[in-house]
Amino acid sequence: MIQVNDIYKTYKIKDKYGNKSTLNAVNGVSFTLKENTSYSLVGQSGSGKSTLAKLLVFVEKSTEGEIFIDGENLSLLSKDQIRKKRSNFQMVMQDAKSSLNPKYTVFESISEPLLIFEKLSKNQLNHRVMNLLNMVELPQELTERYPHQLSGGQLKRICIARAIALNPKLIVFDEAVSGLDVTVRKKILELLIRLRKKLSATYLFITHDIDVALFLSKNVFVMKDGVIVEYNQNANDFSSFKHEYSKLLIKSLPPVYPSQNNNLKVNII
């Protein structure tokens, strides 16, 4: 179980005239993520959701507040101690291509986290990589290809394979399907749902699209100006949301979304 207690992240910023001010990107957020459960976090650009994601996977350190995993206060750990626990927290970013080393083959990209955190023989490593490729539904023939030789959907699947390689407790998907063709996007989302049945990890799927959030989970957080303004533990359709900001997100969906009938399973495409 992952517990976040009253977490803040502030930045000191300057405007073009050199005037200093404080930006409260995350402003007193608290929540609990249960094991083996899928959650969505939705909000517009600038709402603080990506900053929160970085805090959860310890890419950045919070200004205030505490993060617990299985009762251990990770906020008190040193950088070296956090580094040893890094395998428990993985993140899949929006830009899959820039997330991968252009000089690495598919095999090298997937095997990299395994080589860092585990001691495996050559045969064991090969078996693990091939199994991960199978899990993300990619052919083994891709192992010697480089990122520039792959499609957007294939790149995303490679990033997912890397994220699940170490059996993490938490996987954060930060706008992980944005920018993909609508058909490819739906296939990736369906893959993530299938993987959830095989893995024991907790998902936190971050998106600006409330329809996508509902497709992935019934547990939906809505974030605005660094604050969680609404949390639905059993969100079935758009009518589950009561906050005015949540309603604004629904109204901002493109016209292709048949929001009146809330037929969410087909809205993704």
C-alpha positions as CSV (number, residue, x, y, z in Angstrom):
1,M,0.0,0.0,0.0
2,I,1.2,3.5,-0.9
3,Q,0.2,6.4,1.3
4,V,0.8,10.0,0.5
5,N,0.4,12.5,3.4
6,D,0.0,16.2,2.8
7,I,2.6,16.5,0.1
8,Y,3.8,19.8,-1.3
9,K,6.1,20.8,-4.1
10,T,7.0,24.5,-4.6
11,Y,9.4,26.1,-7.0
12,K,11.1,29.5,-6.9
13,I,10.6,31.2,-10.3
14,K,11.5,34.5,-12.0
15,D,9.6,36.4,-14.6
16,K,11.2,38.1,-17.6
17,Y,11.9,41.2,-15.4
18,G,13.7,39.2,-12.7
19,N,10.9,39.3,-10.2
20,K,10.9,36.3,-7.9
21,S,7.8,34.4,-6.9
22,T,6.7,31.0,-5.6
23,L,4.8,28.4,-7.7
24,N,2.8,25.8,-5.7
25,A,2.8,23.0,-8.2
26,V,1.5,20.4,-5.7
27,N,-0.4,21.9,-2.7
28,G,-1.2,19.6,0.2
29,V,-2.2,16.4,-1.6
30,S,-3.1,13.3,0.4
31,F,-4.3,9.9,-0.8
32,T,-3.9,6.1,-0.5
33,L,-3.2,3.7,-3.4
34,K,-4.0,0.1,-2.6
35,E,-2.1,-2.9,-3.9
36,N,-2.9,-4.4,-7.2
37,T,-5.4,-1.6,-8.1
38,S,-5.7,0.8,-11.0
39,Y,-6.2,4.5,-10.5
40,S,-6.5,7.5,-12.9
41,L,-5.5,11.1,-12.2
42,V,-7.0,13.6,-14.6
43,G,-6.6,17.3,-15.0
44,Q,-5.7,20.0,-17.5
45,S,-2.1,21.0,-18.4
46,G,-0.6,22.9,-15.5
47,S,-2.8,21.2,-12.9
48,G,0.2,19.7,-11.2
49,K,-0.4,16.1,-12.1
50,S,3.0,15.5,-13.8
51,T,4.8,17.1,-10.9
52,L,3.0,14.8,-8.6
53,A,4.0,11.8,-10.7
54,K,7.7,12.8,-10.4
55,L,7.3,13.0,-6.6
56,L,5.7,9.5,-6.5
57,V,8.6,7.9,-8.4
58,F,11.2,10.0,-6.6
59,V,12.5,11.8,-9.7
60,E,12.0,14.9,-7.6
61,K,11.8,15.3,-3.9
62,S,8.8,16.9,-2.2
63,T,9.1,20.3,-0.4
64,E,6.9,19.0,2.4
65,G,5.0,15.9,3.2
66,E,5.5,12.1,3.5
67,I,5.3,9.1,1.2
68,F,4.9,5.6,2.8
69,I,5.1,2.3,1.1
70,D,4.1,-0.7,3.2
71,G,4.4,1.5,6.3
72,E,8.0,2.7,5.6
73,N,8.5,6.4,5.3
74,L,10.4,6.9,2.1
75,S,10.6,10.6,2.6
76,L,13.2,10.0,5.3
77,L,15.5,7.9,3.2
78,S,18.8,9.1,1.8
79,K,19.5,9.3,-2.0
80,D,21.4,6.0,-1.9
81,Q,18.6,4.3,0.0
82,I,16.1,5.6,-2.5
83,R,18.2,4.4,-5.4
84,K,18.2,0.9,-4.0
85,K,14.4,1.0,-3.9
86,R,14.0,2.6,-7.3
87,S,12.9,-0.7,-8.9
88,N,9.7,-0.5,-6.9
89,F,8.6,2.7,-8.8
90,Q,8.5,2.9,-12.6
91,M,7.2,5.5,-15.0
92,V,6.1,5.4,-18.6
93,M,6.4,8.9,-20.2
94,Q,4.4,10.5,-23.0
95,D,7.4,10.7,-25.4
96,A,8.5,7.1,-25.8
97,K,11.2,7.8,-28.4
98,S,13.1,10.3,-26.1
99,S,12.7,7.8,-23.2
100,L,14.9,5.3,-25.1
101,N,18.6,5.5,-25.8
102,P,18.8,5.8,-29.6
103,K,22.0,3.8,-29.6
104,Y,20.4,0.8,-27.9
105,T,18.7,-2.0,-29.6
106,V,15.3,-3.2,-28.4
107,F,17.1,-6.1,-26.5
108,E,19.5,-3.7,-24.9
109,S,16.7,-1.2,-23.9
110,I,14.6,-3.9,-22.2
111,S,17.6,-5.6,-20.6
112,E,19.1,-2.4,-19.1
113,P,17.0,-2.3,-15.9
114,L,17.5,-6.0,-15.4
115,L,21.3,-5.7,-15.7
116,I,21.3,-2.8,-13.2
117,F,19.2,-4.4,-10.5
118,E,19.5,-8.2,-10.9
119,K,22.3,-10.7,-11.4
120,L,21.3,-12.9,-14.4
121,S,23.2,-15.3,-16.6
122,K,23.1,-14.6,-20.3
123,N,20.5,-17.3,-20.8
124,Q,18.4,-16.0,-18.0
125,L,18.6,-12.5,-19.4
126,N,17.6,-13.6,-22.8
127,H,14.7,-15.6,-21.4
128,R,13.4,-12.6,-19.4
129,V,13.6,-10.2,-22.4
130,M,11.8,-12.6,-24.7
131,N,9.1,-13.1,-22.1
132,L,8.7,-9.4,-21.6
133,L,8.4,-8.9,-25.4
134,N,5.7,-11.6,-25.4
135,M,3.9,-9.8,-22.5
136,V,3.7,-6.6,-24.5
137,E,2.7,-8.5,-27.6
138,L,5.7,-7.8,-29.8
139,P,7.5,-10.3,-32.0
140,Q,11.0,-11.4,-31.0
141,E,12.3,-10.4,-34.4
142,L,12.4,-6.8,-33.2
143,T,15.2,-7.4,-30.7
144,E,18.0,-6.1,-32.9
145,R,16.1,-3.0,-34.1
146,Y,16.8,0.6,-32.9
147,P,14.2,3.1,-31.8
148,H,14.2,5.0,-35.2
149,Q,13.2,1.7,-36.9
150,L,10.0,1.3,-34.7
151,S,6.5,2.7,-35.0
152,G,5.0,4.8,-32.2
153,G,3.0,1.9,-30.9
154,Q,6.0,-0.4,-30.8
155,L,8.1,2.2,-29.0
156,K,5.4,2.6,-26.4
157,R,5.3,-1.2,-25.9
158,I,9.0,-1.3,-25.4
159,C,8.7,1.4,-22.7
160,I,6.0,-0.6,-21.0
161,A,8.2,-3.7,-21.1
162,R,11.0,-1.8,-19.4
163,A,8.6,-0.6,-16.8
164,I,7.3,-4.0,-15.8
165,A,10.7,-5.8,-16.1
166,L,11.4,-5.5,-12.4
167,N,7.9,-6.3,-11.1
168,P,7.5,-2.8,-9.5
169,K,4.9,-2.0,-6.8
170,L,3.8,1.2,-8.6
171,I,3.8,2.1,-12.3
172,V,2.9,5.7,-13.2
173,F,1.8,6.3,-16.8
174,D,2.2,10.1,-17.4
175,E,0.1,11.0,-20.5
176,A,1.4,7.7,-21.9
177,V,-1.0,7.4,-24.8
178,S,-1.1,11.1,-25.8
179,G,0.0,11.8,-29.4
180,L,-0.8,8.2,-30.6
181,D,-3.1,7.4,-33.4
182,V,-6.6,6.8,-32.0
183,T,-6.6,3.1,-33.1
184,V,-3.1,2.5,-31.7
185,R,-4.1,4.3,-28.5
186,K,-7.0,2.0,-27.9
187,K,-4.8,-1.0,-28.4
188,I,-2.2,0.2,-25.9
189,L,-4.9,0.9,-23.3
190,E,-6.4,-2.6,-23.8
191,L,-2.9,-4.0,-23.4
192,L,-2.5,-2.2,-20.1
193,I,-5.8,-3.7,-18.9
194,R,-4.7,-7.2,-19.9
195,L,-1.3,-6.7,-18.1
196,R,-3.1,-5.6,-15.0
197,K,-4.6,-9.1,-14.8
198,K,-1.1,-10.6,-14.8
199,L,0.8,-8.2,-12.6
200,S,0.4,-7.3,-9.0
201,A,1.5,-3.7,-9.5
202,T,-0.6,-0.6,-8.7
203,Y,-1.3,1.6,-11.7
204,L,-1.6,5.4,-11.6
205,F,-2.6,6.6,-15.1
206,I,-2.2,10.3,-15.6
207,T,-4.2,12.0,-18.4
208,H,-5.9,15.3,-19.4
209,D,-8.7,13.1,-20.9
210,I,-11.4,12.2,-18.5
211,D,-12.8,9.6,-20.9
212,V,-9.5,7.8,-21.0
213,A,-9.3,8.0,-17.2
214,L,-12.6,6.2,-16.9
215,F,-11.5,3.5,-19.5
216,L,-8.6,2.5,-17.3
217,S,-10.1,2.7,-13.8
218,K,-13.1,3.3,-11.7
219,N,-10.9,5.0,-9.1
220,V,-10.5,8.5,-10.5
221,F,-8.7,11.6,-9.0
222,V,-9.4,15.0,-10.4
223,M,-6.6,17.6,-9.9
224,K,-6.7,21.4,-10.3
225,D,-4.1,24.0,-9.3
226,G,-2.1,21.4,-7.4
227,V,-5.1,20.1,-5.4
228,I,-7.2,17.0,-5.6
229,V,-10.7,18.5,-6.0
230,E,-12.6,15.2,-6.5
231,Y,-12.1,11.5,-5.9
232,N,-14.4,8.9,-7.2
233,Q,-13.9,5.3,-6.0
234,N,-16.6,3.9,-8.2
235,A,-16.8,6.1,-11.3
236,N,-18.9,4.4,-13.9
237,D,-19.6,7.2,-16.3
238,F,-19.6,11.0,-16.6
239,S,-22.6,11.4,-14.3
240,S,-20.3,10.1,-11.4
241,F,-18.5,13.5,-11.3
242,K,-20.0,16.3,-9.3
243,H,-17.3,19.0,-9.0
244,E,-17.6,21.9,-11.4
245,Y,-14.1,21.5,-12.7
246,S,-14.8,17.8,-13.5
247,K,-17.8,18.8,-15.4
248,L,-15.7,21.4,-17.3
249,L,-13.3,18.6,-18.3
250,I,-16.2,16.6,-19.6
251,K,-17.6,19.5,-21.6
252,S,-14.2,20.1,-23.1
253,L,-14.1,16.7,-24.8
254,P,-14.1,16.8,-28.6
255,P,-17.5,16.5,-30.3
256,V,-16.6,12.9,-31.4
257,Y,-17.2,11.8,-27.9
258,P,-20.9,10.8,-27.4
259,S,-20.9,12.0,-23.9
260,Q,-24.7,12.1,-23.6
261,N,-25.0,8.3,-23.7
262,N,-21.7,7.8,-21.7
263,N,-20.8,4.8,-23.9
264,L,-17.2,4.9,-22.6
265,K,-15.9,1.7,-24.0
266,V,-16.2,3.0,-27.5
267,N,-15.4,6.6,-26.8
268,I,-11.7,5.9,-26.9
269,I,-11.7,5.7,-30.6
